[in-house]
Amino acid sequence: MCCRATDNAVAESFFQLLKRERIRRRTYQTRDAARQDVFDYIEMFYNPNRKHTNNGMLSPIEYEERQCKLNKAGV
């Protein structure tokens, strides 16, 4: 199997955002503090709140709420 240049695009995009929005703005006292901060960024902000272009610029929470309403309406 051959690797294409686009195979890592999603991961590279994520790590670019992580560095720009979180890591470069802070100084960590310990490695554990850095790990916890990255975990918090991913679980508390990036996954549930960040707006994504592939779902109409809604956050995952907003998207799920919209889908539930549409399902209840029978759409």
Beta strands, then each sheet from edge to edge (+ up, - down):
end
